[in-house]
Amino acid sequence: MKKTYDAASDSGAAVEVRATRYDPVKLRLGQVLLPIALVVFPVARRFASTVAVVPALIVAVAALLTFLSARRSNITRLVAHPGRVKIGSAIVQAGEAGRWRWHGTHATLFAPEGNLVVKARSPAEIQALRAALEQALGSPLNFRRRGSLRARVISLLVAAVGLTLLEISVVYHLVYMTPAIIPVIMGIATFAALSGRIADPASLNRRD
């Protein structure tokens, strides 16, 4: 990747990137609505009740729209300065929330107003993008899984048991067993949470 230098306030290593911003509030809301929609909608259709299908459909559409509206993407210029990175009109400062993660081909920059994913526009510019970010923000964070393998397996088992009971309630029209939907939702949500990654404390405390 070619490094260019601009005048005045934008002097620094500049890279043209595709920047995608994610709204953390909308993402969390979508993560809550999605497992509910995946379970409630098929059950509502099985009972063939309009009263049940309409709210379930609303939840499914709401989950989809929430995820779609949480993502905004555009092509812009990333300019690396010592201690900060300017991406279009957004500025990410080093320290505090201004840390980042490298994924091998692109980077995630963590900021209070929402995370930014930046990707070089050509494979030849990937390493230069990483070099620019390291120059501005220091070394990237190292991540590990939030939960243990045992905890993830248990959460899947809980969801599987609940799903089995729910299927029995649908097949045999046992309405009193429909609360089995609760462990399904809780199991899926817990598995998703435990499958996430958190920053390694050693990399959080590192100062470059």
Backbone as CSV, one residue per row, in Angstrom:
resi,resn,N_x,N_y,N_z,CA_x,CA_y,CA_z,C_x,C_y,C_z
1,MET,0.829,-1.178,0.000,0.000,0.000,0.000,0.865,1.230,0.000
2,LYS,0.484,2.220,-0.762,1.243,3.455,-0.792,0.867,4.326,0.391
3,LYS,1.874,4.939,0.996,1.632,5.879,2.074,1.709,7.283,1.504
4,THR,0.686,8.059,1.704,0.679,9.423,1.222,0.668,10.366,2.398
5,TYR,1.024,11.593,2.174,1.100,12.573,3.247,0.361,13.830,2.850
6,ASP,-0.520,14.254,3.703,-1.342,15.422,3.432,-0.803,16.614,4.199
7,ALA,-1.322,17.721,3.864,-0.869,18.941,4.518,-1.626,19.186,5.798
8,ALA,-1.035,20.041,6.625,-1.661,20.550,7.844,-2.128,19.427,8.746
9,SER,-3.424,19.514,9.168,-3.914,18.620,10.214,-4.023,17.174,9.768
10,ASP,-4.085,16.921,8.447,-4.229,15.563,7.974,-2.903,14.949,7.539
11,SER,-1.788,15.517,8.004,-0.500,14.938,7.658,-0.339,13.615,8.388
12,GLY,0.089,12.588,7.679,0.252,11.275,8.271,0.062,10.203,7.223
13,ALA,0.275,8.952,7.618,0.097,7.844,6.687,-1.382,7.683,6.381
14,ALA,-1.748,7.759,5.119,-3.157,7.710,4.712,-3.444,6.475,3.875
15,VAL,-4.575,5.841,4.164,-4.981,4.620,3.463,-6.455,4.732,3.115
16,GLU,-6.803,4.332,1.900,-8.217,4.292,1.541,-8.786,2.952,2.004
17,VAL,-9.836,3.003,2.796,-10.395,1.789,3.392,-11.911,1.761,3.258
18,ARG,-12.466,0.577,3.456,-13.914,0.465,3.649,-14.144,0.412,5.148
19,ALA,-14.844,1.409,5.660,-15.092,1.502,7.100,-16.549,1.147,7.386
20,THR,-16.747,0.246,8.333,-18.091,-0.183,8.723,-18.272,0.065,10.208
21,ARG,-19.262,0.865,10.549,-19.543,1.158,11.957,-20.742,0.338,12.433
22,TYR,-20.614,-0.215,13.650,-21.693,-1.010,14.241,-22.188,-0.330,15.507
23,ASP,-23.504,-0.145,15.585,-24.122,0.442,16.774,-24.253,-0.646,17.835
24,PRO,-23.525,-0.547,18.965,-23.548,-1.627,19.963,-24.910,-1.845,20.606
25,VAL,-25.685,-0.787,20.784,-27.011,-0.916,21.406,-27.941,-1.730,20.500
26,LYS,-27.942,-1.410,19.209,-28.806,-2.132,18.273,-28.359,-3.581,18.116
27,LEU,-27.062,-3.824,18.152,-26.572,-5.192,18.044,-27.022,-6.034,19.231
28,ARG,-26.945,-5.470,20.429,-27.382,-6.208,21.618,-28.877,-6.500,21.561
29,LEU,-29.642,-5.513,21.112,-31.087,-5.707,20.992,-31.398,-6.800,19.976
30,GLY,-30.690,-6.781,18.856,-30.885,-7.807,17.840,-30.520,-9.182,18.340
31,GLN,-29.466,-9.275,19.158,-29.048,-10.555,19.716,-30.083,-11.126,20.675
32,VAL,-30.845,-10.246,21.296,-31.923,-10.698,22.189,-33.136,-11.140,21.385
33,LEU,-33.478,-10.371,20.332,-34.678,-10.662,19.555,-34.523,-11.884,18.659
34,LEU,-33.312,-12.103,18.126,-33.134,-13.177,17.146,-33.465,-14.567,17.691
35,PRO,-32.896,-14.992,18.828,-33.246,-16.342,19.312,-34.723,-16.475,19.673
36,ILE,-35.315,-15.378,20.135,-36.754,-15.413,20.434,-37.546,-15.662,19.155
37,ALA,-37.171,-14.945,18.085,-37.871,-15.096,16.806,-37.685,-16.489,16.225
38,LEU,-36.474,-17.046,16.338,-36.185,-18.362,15.772,-37.001,-19.463,16.428
39,VAL,-37.362,-19.251,17.679,-38.124,-20.281,18.405,-39.630,-20.010,18.352
40,VAL,-40.024,-18.775,18.577,-41.446,-18.441,18.699,-42.180,-18.569,17.368
41,PHE,-41.561,-18.110,16.279,-42.272,-18.089,14.996,-42.664,-19.492,14.506
42,PRO,-41.740,-20.487,14.486,-42.155,-21.829,14.054,-43.238,-22.431,14.951
43,VAL,-43.160,-22.177,16.248,-44.170,-22.699,17.171,-45.526,-22.063,16.885
44,ALA,-45.521,-20.756,16.658,-46.776,-20.054,16.379,-47.412,-20.565,15.087
45,ARG,-46.590,-20.837,14.070,-47.128,-21.365,12.813,-47.708,-22.773,13.005
46,ARG,-47.043,-23.539,13.864,-47.516,-24.916,14.091,-48.903,-24.920,14.720
47,PHE,-49.160,-23.990,15.624,-50.474,-23.914,16.255,-51.505,-23.232,15.366
48,ALA,-51.035,-22.638,14.248,-51.924,-22.005,13.263,-52.879,-21.011,13.889
49,SER,-52.334,-20.214,14.795,-53.157,-19.205,15.451,-52.703,-17.816,15.014
50,THR,-53.624,-17.040,14.451,-53.276,-15.691,13.999,-52.811,-14.832,15.157
51,VAL,-53.434,-15.015,16.299,-53.073,-14.248,17.487,-51.614,-14.497,17.870
52,ALA,-51.139,-15.719,17.649,-49.762,-16.064,17.990,-48.793,-15.737,16.855
53,VAL,-49.232,-15.918,15.587,-48.344,-15.733,14.448,-47.972,-14.266,14.247
54,VAL,-48.940,-13.360,14.371,-48.669,-11.936,14.115,-47.602,-11.367,15.051
55,PRO,-47.714,-11.548,16.387,-46.642,-11.041,17.254,-45.292,-11.701,16.965
56,ALA,-45.318,-13.006,16.632,-44.074,-13.703,16.323,-43.437,-13.131,15.061
57,LEU,-44.267,-12.825,14.059,-43.767,-12.232,12.825,-43.182,-10.850,13.091
58,ILE,-43.827,-10.095,13.962,-43.328,-8.758,14.321,-41.951,-8.850,14.972
59,VAL,-41.785,-9.834,15.859,-40.486,-10.027,16.518,-39.411,-10.376,15.499
60,ALA,-39.745,-11.256,14.533,-38.780,-11.664,13.511,-38.369,-10.483,12.636
61,VAL,-39.331,-9.686,12.207,-39.041,-8.510,11.368,-38.235,-7.478,12.160
62,ALA,-38.594,-7.296,13.427,-37.877,-6.342,14.275,-36.416,-6.747,14.443
63,ALA,-36.175,-8.058,14.617,-34.797,-8.546,14.753,-33.999,-8.278,13.488
64,LEU,-34.604,-8.544,12.326,-33.929,-8.323,11.049,-33.615,-6.844,10.835
65,LEU,-34.611,-5.988,11.062,-34.412,-4.554,10.865,-33.383,-3.983,11.837
66,THR,-33.351,-4.517,13.063,-32.389,-4.045,14.054,-30.967,-4.343,13.606
67,PHE,-30.745,-5.554,13.117,-29.409,-5.914,12.637,-29.012,-5.080,11.419
68,LEU,-29.952,-4.891,10.486,-29.642,-4.128,9.282,-29.330,-2.669,9.595
69,SER,-30.056,-2.076,10.533,-29.845,-0.667,10.857,-28.623,-0.447,11.734
70,ALA,-28.083,-1.528,12.330,-26.914,-1.396,13.209,-25.629,-1.231,12.415
71,ARG,-25.667,-1.491,11.124,-24.458,-1.485,10.292,-24.495,-0.355,9.269
72,ARG,-23.440,0.449,9.255,-23.295,1.496,8.257,-21.906,1.385,7.647
73,SER,-21.839,1.322,6.321,-20.561,1.097,5.652,-20.319,2.144,4.571
74,ASN,-19.082,2.570,4.429,-18.718,3.502,3.373,-17.213,3.438,3.101
75,ILE,-16.822,3.902,1.931,-15.409,3.961,1.568,-14.883,5.345,1.945
76,THR,-13.817,5.373,2.705,-13.281,6.640,3.180,-11.767,6.528,3.328
77,ARG,-11.161,7.542,3.903,-9.713,7.546,4.073,-9.353,7.462,5.540
78,LEU,-8.428,6.577,5.847,-7.889,6.447,7.197,-6.541,7.151,7.236
79,VAL,-6.413,8.087,8.164,-5.154,8.824,8.324,-4.600,8.533,9.709
80,ALA,-3.386,7.991,9.762,-2.761,7.606,11.024,-1.858,8.713,11.534
81,HIS,-2.154,9.192,12.740,-1.324,10.176,13.433,-0.767,9.516,14.696
82,PRO,0.314,10.001,15.241,0.798,9.462,16.525,-0.267,9.623,17.606
83,GLY,-0.770,8.531,18.141,-1.751,8.592,19.214,-3.191,8.673,18.787
84,ARG,-3.477,8.712,17.489,-4.875,8.770,17.062,-4.997,8.369,15.598
85,VAL,-6.198,7.972,15.232,-6.509,7.606,13.857,-7.757,8.364,13.438
86,LYS,-7.703,8.985,12.280,-8.864,9.680,11.748,-9.424,8.856,10.592
87,ILE,-10.699,8.483,10.715,-11.363,7.692,9.687,-12.568,8.490,9.205
88,GLY,-12.433,9.129,8.071,-13.468,10.055,7.630,-13.557,11.196,8.621
89,SER,-14.742,11.372,9.224,-14.918,12.423,10.234,-14.732,11.895,11.653
90,ALA,-14.584,10.575,11.805,-14.429,9.971,13.135,-12.961,9.947,13.548
91,ILE,-12.720,10.159,14.850,-11.366,10.112,15.386,-11.325,9.126,16.544
92,VAL,-10.396,8.186,16.491,-10.198,7.213,17.557,-8.864,7.518,18.222
93,GLN,-8.907,7.823,19.524,-7.708,8.182,20.271,-7.085,6.943,20.902
94,ALA,-5.775,6.928,21.006,-5.088,5.833,21.702,-5.403,5.906,23.188
95,GLY,-5.382,4.754,23.865,-5.714,4.724,25.287,-7.207,4.692,25.478
96,GLU,-7.651,4.490,26.694,-9.062,4.386,27.035,-9.727,3.359,26.115
97,ALA,-10.763,3.761,25.363,-11.431,2.802,24.485,-10.742,2.703,23.132
98,GLY,-9.751,3.538,22.892,-9.095,3.563,21.594,-8.118,2.431,21.397
99,ARG,-8.568,1.186,21.532,-7.746,0.017,21.283,-8.294,-0.708,20.069
100,TRP,-7.567,-1.682,19.598,-7.997,-2.331,18.367,-7.600,-3.794,18.334
101,ARG,-8.218,-4.521,17.403,-7.969,-5.947,17.237,-7.701,-6.228,15.769
102,TRP,-6.712,-7.057,15.505,-6.369,-7.426,14.138,-6.915,-8.819,13.835
103,HIS,-7.605,-8.960,12.685,-8.246,-10.224,12.328,-7.504,-10.969,11.215
104,GLY,-6.363,-10.473,10.813,-5.601,-11.121,9.751,-5.705,-10.400,8.425
105,THR,-6.892,-9.894,8.108,-7.091,-9.149,6.863,-7.723,-7.774,7.102
106,HIS,-8.284,-7.582,8.293,-8.932,-6.311,8.615,-8.830,-6.078,10.121
107,ALA,-9.264,-4.904,10.550,-9.123,-4.537,11.965,-10.438,-4.016,12.519
108,THR,-10.629,-4.239,13.824,-11.749,-3.650,14.551,-11.201,-2.622,15.523
109,LEU,-11.686,-1.404,15.427,-11.286,-0.334,16.338,-12.415,-0.108,17.321
110,PHE,-12.092,-0.150,18.606,-13.112,-0.027,19.646,-13.243,1.425,20.074
111,ALA,-14.467,1.953,19.974,-14.729,3.347,20.325,-16.052,3.433,21.074
112,PRO,-16.215,4.401,21.984,-17.446,4.511,22.789,-18.708,4.651,21.950
113,GLU,-18.628,5.358,20.818,-19.824,5.591,20.011,-20.150,4.438,19.080
114,GLY,-19.372,3.378,19.105,-19.621,2.214,18.257,-18.333,1.728,17.617
115,ASN,-18.200,0.418,17.501,-16.980,-0.145,16.930,-16.893,0.118,15.432
116,LEU,-15.649,0.259,14.946,-15.389,0.466,13.531,-14.582,-0.702,12.995
117,VAL,-15.047,-1.281,11.896,-14.280,-2.311,11.205,-13.703,-1.677,9.951
118,VAL,-12.382,-1.717,9.814,-11.732,-1.105,8.651,-11.007,-2.179,7.860
119,LYS,-11.167,-2.127,6.554,-10.577,-3.127,5.665,-9.946,-2.422,4.481
120,ALA,-8.677,-2.776,4.181,-7.992,-2.195,3.027,-8.722,-2.593,1.750
121,ARG,-8.669,-1.752,0.748,-9.435,-2.004,-0.467,-8.757,-2.981,-1.420
122,SER,-7.509,-3.345,-1.139,-6.832,-4.344,-1.970,-5.943,-5.213,-1.087
123,PRO,-5.735,-6.491,-1.458,-4.896,-7.383,-0.651,-3.477,-6.855,-0.456
124,ALA,-2.969,-6.113,-1.422,-1.599,-5.605,-1.334,-1.436,-4.570,-0.230
125,GLU,-2.544,-4.001,0.241,-2.483,-2.926,1.226,-2.735,-3.395,2.656
126,ILE,-2.980,-4.701,2.841,-3.355,-5.216,4.156,-2.278,-4.959,5.208
127,GLN,-1.040,-5.341,4.910,0.032,-5.183,5.893,0.339,-3.720,6.163
128,ALA,0.199,-2.895,5.133,0.426,-1.464,5.328,-0.637,-0.861,6.240
129,LEU,-1.874,-1.384,6.144,-2.944,-0.922,7.035,-2.602,-1.254,8.475
130,ARG,-2.146,-2.490,8.715,-1.773,-2.872,10.068,-0.623,-2.007,10.585
131,ALA,0.356,-1.750,9.730,1.508,-0.936,10.151,1.071,0.473,10.535
132,ALA,0.120,1.032,9.780,-0.369,2.377,10.085,-1.093,2.410,11.432
133,LEU,-1.899,1.367,11.702,-2.634,1.309,12.970,-1.681,1.102,14.148
134,GLU,-0.671,0.275,13.978,0.301,0.068,15.053,1.075,1.345,15.339
135,GLN,1.398,2.078,14.292,2.115,3.337,14.469,1.282,4.336,15.270
136,ALA,-0.039,4.341,15.021,-0.908,5.325,15.666,-1.405,4.886,17.037
137,LEU,-1.808,3.608,17.169,-2.497,3.144,18.379,-1.727,2.115,19.185
138,GLY,-0.568,1.681,18.703,0.191,0.656,19.412,-0.227,-0.739,18.980
139,SER,0.250,-1.752,19.683,-0.027,-3.145,19.325,-1.500,-3.492,19.516
140,PRO,-2.030,-4.394,18.688,-3.445,-4.783,18.842,-3.655,-5.636,20.084
141,LEU,-4.916,-5.696,20.521,-5.273,-6.509,21.671,-5.310,-7.992,21.289
142,ASN,-4.965,-8.843,22.238,-5.144,-10.281,22.081,-6.454,-10.680,22.759
143,PHE,-7.183,-11.606,22.145,-8.495,-11.994,22.672,-8.546,-13.489,23.000
144,ARG,-9.404,-13.836,23.944,-9.676,-15.229,24.282,-11.179,-15.385,24.456
145,ARG,-11.645,-16.627,24.386,-13.090,-16.879,24.508,-13.591,-16.479,25.894
146,ARG,-14.814,-15.948,25.927,-15.386,-15.474,27.181,-15.678,-16.611,28.157
147,GLY,-16.159,-17.742,27.647,-16.529,-18.854,28.519,-15.750,-20.118,28.204
148,SER,-15.793,-21.068,29.106,-15.082,-22.328,28.924,-15.875,-23.247,27.990
149,LEU,-15.196,-24.269,27.467,-15.852,-25.250,26.603,-16.965,-25.970,27.368
150,ARG,-16.701,-26.285,28.633,-17.700,-26.979,29.451,-18.973,-26.146,29.587
151,ALA,-18.818,-24.858,29.827,-19.988,-23.982,29.988,-20.772,-23.879,28.688
152,ARG,-20.075,-23.839,27.548,-20.759,-23.753,26.264,-21.530,-25.044,25.967
153,VAL,-20.934,-26.187,26.308,-21.607,-27.469,26.084,-22.860,-27.562,26.944
154,ILE,-22.764,-27.126,28.205,-23.927,-27.170,29.107,-25.054,-26.296,28.577
155,SER,-24.711,-25.112,28.087,-25.749,-24.215,27.566,-26.427,-24.825,26.345
156,LEU,-25.676,-25.525,25.496,-26.276,-26.193,24.336,-27.181,-27.351,24.769
157,LEU,-26.764,-28.076,25.799,-27.587,-29.175,26.309,-28.905,-28.660,26.865
158,VAL,-28.845,-27.533,27.584,-30.068,-26.924,28.125,-31.010,-26.551,26.989
159,ALA,-30.457,-25.931,25.936,-31.272,-25.546,24.784,-31.847,-26.770,24.086
160,ALA,-31.048,-27.843,23.977,-31.504,-29.058,23.300,-32.644,-29.730,24.064
161,VAL,-32.529,-29.784,25.388,-33.590,-30.371,26.217,-34.877,-29.556,26.076
162,GLY,-34.726,-28.234,26.153,-35.901,-27.376,26.006,-36.548,-27.527,24.639
163,LEU,-35.705,-27.633,23.595,-36.234,-27.781,22.236,-36.968,-29.107,22.074
164,THR,-36.443,-30.169,22.689,-37.111,-31.476,22.638,-38.486,-31.426,23.294
165,LEU,-38.534,-30.814,24.489,-39.816,-30.686,25.195,-40.796,-29.819,24.403
166,LEU,-40.258,-28.782,23.758,-41.113,-27.895,22.975,-41.684,-28.627,21.772
167,GLU,-40.865,-29.450,21.135,-41.334,-30.234,19.993,-42.425,-31.204,20.413
168,ILE,-42.257,-31.822,21.567,-43.280,-32.743,22.079,-44.595,-32.000,22.323
169,SER,-44.471,-30.791,22.882,-45.687,-30.005,23.170,-46.414,-29.623,21.887
170,VAL,-45.657,-29.368,20.804,-46.266,-28.997,19.526,-46.925,-30.209,18.871
171,VAL,-46.202,-31.329,18.851,-46.708,-32.541,18.191,-47.970,-33.061,18.866
172,TYR,-47.968,-33.051,20.210,-49.104,-33.621,20.949,-50.053,-32.543,21.494
173,HIS,-49.850,-31.303,21.049,-50.716,-30.191,21.457,-50.819,-30.076,22.980
174,LEU,-49.684,-30.174,23.644,-49.638,-30.053,25.100,-49.269,-28.615,25.450
175,VAL,-50.294,-27.783,25.543,-50.067,-26.358,25.759,-49.315,-26.094,27.058
176,TYR,-49.541,-26.910,28.072,-48.916,-26.661,29.371,-47.387,-26.849,29.321
177,MET,-46.868,-27.435,28.215,-45.430,-27.637,28.105,-44.738,-26.529,27.301
178,THR,-45.501,-25.553,26.827,-44.902,-24.481,26.024,-43.884,-23.634,26.783
179,PRO,-43.934,-23.556,28.135,-42.856,-22.829,28.830,-41.465,-23.411,28.590
180,ALA,-41.414,-24.575,27.917,-40.102,-25.144,27.560,-39.335,-24.216,26.634
181,ILE,-40.024,-23.229,26.076,-39.354,-22.250,25.222,-38.319,-21.437,26.008
182,ILE,-38.535,-21.320,27.316,-37.633,-20.521,28.150,-36.217,-21.088,28.174
183,PRO,-36.012,-22.394,28.484,-34.648,-22.913,28.438,-34.038,-22.894,27.039
184,VAL,-34.874,-22.965,25.999,-34.349,-22.875,24.634,-33.714,-21.505,24.416
185,ILE,-34.468,-20.471,24.755,-33.973,-19.105,24.566,-32.767,-18.841,25.456
186,MET,-32.869,-19.250,26.721,-31.772,-19.013,27.652,-30.515,-19.777,27.233
187,GLY,-30.695,-21.018,26.770,-29.543,-21.815,26.354,-28.841,-21.218,25.154
188,ILE,-29.628,-20.792,24.149,-29.045,-20.196,22.944,-28.363,-18.877,23.272
189,ALA,-29.030,-18.044,24.078,-28.462,-16.744,24.439,-27.175,-16.910,25.250
190,THR,-27.184,-17.875,26.172,-25.989,-18.114,26.994,-24.837,-18.623,26.145
191,PHE,-25.143,-19.535,25.218,-24.099,-20.049,24.337,-23.486,-18.926,23.506
192,ALA,-24.342,-18.038,22.979,-23.841,-16.914,22.179,-22.942,-16.004,23.008
193,ALA,-23.365,-15.751,24.264,-22.565,-14.887,25.130,-21.225,-15.523,25.477
194,LEU,-21.232,-16.833,25.767,-19.999,-17.528,26.147,-19.074,-17.768,24.966
195,SER,-19.622,-17.700,23.748,-18.808,-17.901,22.559,-18.099,-16.622,22.134
196,GLY,-18.511,-15.509,22.729,-17.858,-14.242,22.418,-16.439,-14.215,22.946
197,ARG,-15.694,-13.212,22.574,-14.297,-13.101,22.995,-14.082,-11.828,23.801
198,ILE,-13.169,-11.910,24.762,-12.802,-10.758,25.575,-11.303,-10.540,25.477
199,ALA,-10.896,-9.313,25.733,-9.481,-8.974,25.625,-8.674,-9.632,26.729
200,ASP,-7.514,-10.149,26.379,-6.590,-10.719,27.356,-6.086,-9.598,28.257
201,PRO,-6.191,-9.753,29.591,-5.736,-8.686,30.510,-4.297,-8.244,30.254
202,ALA,-3.445,-9.179,29.838,-2.045,-8.830,29.595,-1.925,-7.800,28.482
203,SER,-2.745,-7.945,27.432,-2.672,-6.996,26.323,-3.366,-5.685,26.684
204,LEU,-4.371,-5.742,27.592,-5.029,-4.508,28.040,-4.074,-3.632,28.838
205,ASN,-3.221,-4.274,29.639,-2.303,-3.522,30.494,-1.021,-3.110,29.785
206,ARG,-0.844,-3.610,28.545,0.377,-3.304,27.818,0.375,-1.865,27.360
207,ARG,1.490,-1.240,27.405,1.642,0.137,26.919,2.768,0.154,25.908
208,ASP,2.451,0.636,24.700,3.468,0.676,23.645,4.106,2.055,23.554
